[in-house]
Amino acid sequence: MKELLRSTDLVHLSFLIALLRDGGIEAITLDNHMSVLEGSGNAIPRRLVVSVEDYDAAQRILEDAGEHLTAP
């Protein structure tokens, strides 16, 4: 798995996952339960990851949609 980005915005992450799914790419979020352990709402960013094989295509899909990705 390779990380595309990190975010605390759950709605935005859901939108990005939908974009990738429409492009035929499976994406998952990691660290979903870390905020519960810390006891602090959305303080810890979740990581959006895809398979190594899909990484370049996923980057193109998100950049074409206007997302500005920074290297994690």
MODELLER restraints for C-alpha pairs under 7 A, 6 or more apart:
rsr = mdl.restraints
at = mdl.atoms
rsr.add(forms.Gaussian(group=physical.xy_distance, feature=features.Distance(at['CA:1:A'], at['CA:49:A']), mean=6.03, stdev=0.5))
rsr.add(forms.Gaussian(group=physical.xy_distance, feature=features.Distance(at['CA:1:A'], at['CA:50:A']), mean=5.39, stdev=0.5))
rsr.add(forms.Gaussian(group=physical.xy_distance, feature=features.Distance(at['CA:1:A'], at['CA:51:A']), mean=4.38, stdev=0.5))
rsr.add(forms.Gaussian(group=physical.xy_distance, feature=features.Distance(at['CA:1:A'], at['CA:52:A']), mean=5.44, stdev=0.5))
rsr.add(forms.Gaussian(group=physical.xy_distance, feature=features.Distance(at['CA:2:A'], at['CA:49:A']), mean=5.27, stdev=0.5))
rsr.add(forms.Gaussian(group=physical.xy_distance, feature=features.Distance(at['CA:2:A'], at['CA:50:A']), mean=5.51, stdev=0.5))
rsr.add(forms.Gaussian(group=physical.xy_distance, feature=features.Distance(at['CA:2:A'], at['CA:51:A']), mean=5.91, stdev=0.5))
rsr.add(forms.Gaussian(group=physical.xy_distance, feature=features.Distance(at['CA:2:A'], at['CA:52:A']), mean=5.51, stdev=0.5))
rsr.add(forms.Gaussian(group=physical.xy_distance, feature=features.Distance(at['CA:2:A'], at['CA:55:A']), mean=6.76, stdev=0.5))
rsr.add(forms.Gaussian(group=physical.xy_distance, feature=features.Distance(at['CA:3:A'], at['CA:47:A']), mean=6.48, stdev=0.5))
rsr.add(forms.Gaussian(group=physical.xy_distance, feature=features.Distance(at['CA:3:A'], at['CA:48:A']), mean=5.79, stdev=0.5))
rsr.add(forms.Gaussian(group=physical.xy_distance, feature=features.Distance(at['CA:3:A'], at['CA:49:A']), mean=4.27, stdev=0.5))
rsr.add(forms.Gaussian(group=physical.xy_distance, feature=features.Distance(at['CA:3:A'], at['CA:50:A']), mean=6.62, stdev=0.5))
rsr.add(forms.Gaussian(group=physical.xy_distance, feature=features.Distance(at['CA:3:A'], at['CA:72:A']), mean=6.72, stdev=0.5))
rsr.add(forms.Gaussian(group=physical.xy_distance, feature=features.Distance(at['CA:4:A'], at['CA:48:A']), mean=5.62, stdev=0.5))
rsr.add(forms.Gaussian(group=physical.xy_distance, feature=features.Distance(at['CA:4:A'], at['CA:49:A']), mean=5.56, stdev=0.5))
rsr.add(forms.Gaussian(group=physical.xy_distance, feature=features.Distance(at['CA:4:A'], at['CA:72:A']), mean=6.95, stdev=0.5))
rsr.add(forms.Gaussian(group=physical.xy_distance, feature=features.Distance(at['CA:5:A'], at['CA:47:A']), mean=5.91, stdev=0.5))
rsr.add(forms.Gaussian(group=physical.xy_distance, feature=features.Distance(at['CA:5:A'], at['CA:48:A']), mean=5.51, stdev=0.5))
rsr.add(forms.Gaussian(group=physical.xy_distance, feature=features.Distance(at['CA:5:A'], at['CA:69:A']), mean=6.68, stdev=0.5))
rsr.add(forms.Gaussian(group=physical.xy_distance, feature=features.Distance(at['CA:5:A'], at['CA:72:A']), mean=6.05, stdev=0.5))
rsr.add(forms.Gaussian(group=physical.xy_distance, feature=features.Distance(at['CA:6:A'], at['CA:45:A']), mean=5.57, stdev=0.5))
rsr.add(forms.Gaussian(group=physical.xy_distance, feature=features.Distance(at['CA:6:A'], at['CA:46:A']), mean=5.40, stdev=0.5))
rsr.add(forms.Gaussian(group=physical.xy_distance, feature=features.Distance(at['CA:6:A'], at['CA:47:A']), mean=4.47, stdev=0.5))
rsr.add(forms.Gaussian(group=physical.xy_distance, feature=features.Distance(at['CA:6:A'], at['CA:48:A']), mean=6.17, stdev=0.5))
rsr.add(forms.Gaussian(group=physical.xy_distance, feature=features.Distance(at['CA:7:A'], at['CA:45:A']), mean=4.75, stdev=0.5))
rsr.add(forms.Gaussian(group=physical.xy_distance, feature=features.Distance(at['CA:7:A'], at['CA:46:A']), mean=5.45, stdev=0.5))
rsr.add(forms.Gaussian(group=physical.xy_distance, feature=features.Distance(at['CA:7:A'], at['CA:47:A']), mean=6.74, stdev=0.5))
rsr.add(forms.Gaussian(group=physical.xy_distance, feature=features.Distance(at['CA:8:A'], at['CA:42:A']), mean=5.66, stdev=0.5))
rsr.add(forms.Gaussian(group=physical.xy_distance, feature=features.Distance(at['CA:8:A'], at['CA:43:A']), mean=6.90, stdev=0.5))
rsr.add(forms.Gaussian(group=physical.xy_distance, feature=features.Distance(at['CA:8:A'], at['CA:44:A']), mean=6.61, stdev=0.5))
rsr.add(forms.Gaussian(group=physical.xy_distance, feature=features.Distance(at['CA:8:A'], at['CA:45:A']), mean=4.48, stdev=0.5))
rsr.add(forms.Gaussian(group=physical.xy_distance, feature=features.Distance(at['CA:8:A'], at['CA:46:A']), mean=6.04, stdev=0.5))
rsr.add(forms.Gaussian(group=physical.xy_distance, feature=features.Distance(at['CA:17:A'], at['CA:27:A']), mean=5.98, stdev=0.5))
rsr.add(forms.Gaussian(group=physical.xy_distance, feature=features.Distance(at['CA:20:A'], at['CA:26:A']), mean=6.73, stdev=0.5))
rsr.add(forms.Gaussian(group=physical.xy_distance, feature=features.Distance(at['CA:20:A'], at['CA:27:A']), mean=6.89, stdev=0.5))
rsr.add(forms.Gaussian(group=physical.xy_distance, feature=features.Distance(at['CA:20:A'], at['CA:58:A']), mean=6.44, stdev=0.5))
rsr.add(forms.Gaussian(group=physical.xy_distance, feature=features.Distance(at['CA:20:A'], at['CA:61:A']), mean=6.85, stdev=0.5))
rsr.add(forms.Gaussian(group=physical.xy_distance, feature=features.Distance(at['CA:25:A'], at['CA:54:A']), mean=6.67, stdev=0.5))
rsr.add(forms.Gaussian(group=physical.xy_distance, feature=features.Distance(at['CA:25:A'], at['CA:58:A']), mean=6.94, stdev=0.5))
rsr.add(forms.Gaussian(group=physical.xy_distance, feature=features.Distance(at['CA:26:A'], at['CA:50:A']), mean=6.45, stdev=0.5))
rsr.add(forms.Gaussian(group=physical.xy_distance, feature=features.Distance(at['CA:27:A'], at['CA:48:A']), mean=6.75, stdev=0.5))
rsr.add(forms.Gaussian(group=physical.xy_distance, feature=features.Distance(at['CA:27:A'], at['CA:49:A']), mean=5.66, stdev=0.5))
rsr.add(forms.Gaussian(group=physical.xy_distance, feature=features.Distance(at['CA:27:A'], at['CA:50:A']), mean=4.79, stdev=0.5))
rsr.add(forms.Gaussian(group=physical.xy_distance, feature=features.Distance(at['CA:28:A'], at['CA:48:A']), mean=5.83, stdev=0.5))
rsr.add(forms.Gaussian(group=physical.xy_distance, feature=features.Distance(at['CA:28:A'], at['CA:49:A']), mean=5.56, stdev=0.5))
rsr.add(forms.Gaussian(group=physical.xy_distance, feature=features.Distance(at['CA:28:A'], at['CA:50:A']), mean=6.65, stdev=0.5))
rsr.add(forms.Gaussian(group=physical.xy_distance, feature=features.Distance(at['CA:29:A'], at['CA:46:A']), mean=6.16, stdev=0.5))
rsr.add(forms.Gaussian(group=physical.xy_distance, feature=features.Distance(at['CA:29:A'], at['CA:47:A']), mean=5.29, stdev=0.5))
rsr.add(forms.Gaussian(group=physical.xy_distance, feature=features.Distance(at['CA:29:A'], at['CA:48:A']), mean=4.58, stdev=0.5))
rsr.add(forms.Gaussian(group=physical.xy_distance, feature=features.Distance(at['CA:29:A'], at['CA:49:A']), mean=6.19, stdev=0.5))
rsr.add(forms.Gaussian(group=physical.xy_distance, feature=features.Distance(at['CA:30:A'], at['CA:46:A']), mean=5.65, stdev=0.5))
rsr.add(forms.Gaussian(group=physical.xy_distance, feature=features.Distance(at['CA:30:A'], at['CA:47:A']), mean=5.03, stdev=0.5))
rsr.add(forms.Gaussian(group=physical.xy_distance, feature=features.Distance(at['CA:30:A'], at['CA:48:A']), mean=6.59, stdev=0.5))
rsr.add(forms.Gaussian(group=physical.xy_distance, feature=features.Distance(at['CA:31:A'], at['CA:46:A']), mean=5.16, stdev=0.5))
rsr.add(forms.Gaussian(group=physical.xy_distance, feature=features.Distance(at['CA:31:A'], at['CA:47:A']), mean=6.60, stdev=0.5))
rsr.add(forms.Gaussian(group=physical.xy_distance, feature=features.Distance(at['CA:32:A'], at['CA:46:A']), mean=6.06, stdev=0.5))
rsr.add(forms.Gaussian(group=physical.xy_distance, feature=features.Distance(at['CA:34:A'], at['CA:44:A']), mean=6.76, stdev=0.5))
rsr.add(forms.Gaussian(group=physical.xy_distance, feature=features.Distance(at['CA:35:A'], at['CA:41:A']), mean=5.70, stdev=0.5))
rsr.add(forms.Gaussian(group=physical.xy_distance, feature=features.Distance(at['CA:35:A'], at['CA:42:A']), mean=5.93, stdev=0.5))
rsr.add(forms.Gaussian(group=physical.xy_distance, feature=features.Distance(at['CA:35:A'], at['CA:43:A']), mean=6.45, stdev=0.5))
rsr.add(forms.Gaussian(group=physical.xy_distance, feature=features.Distance(at['CA:35:A'], at['CA:44:A']), mean=5.80, stdev=0.5))
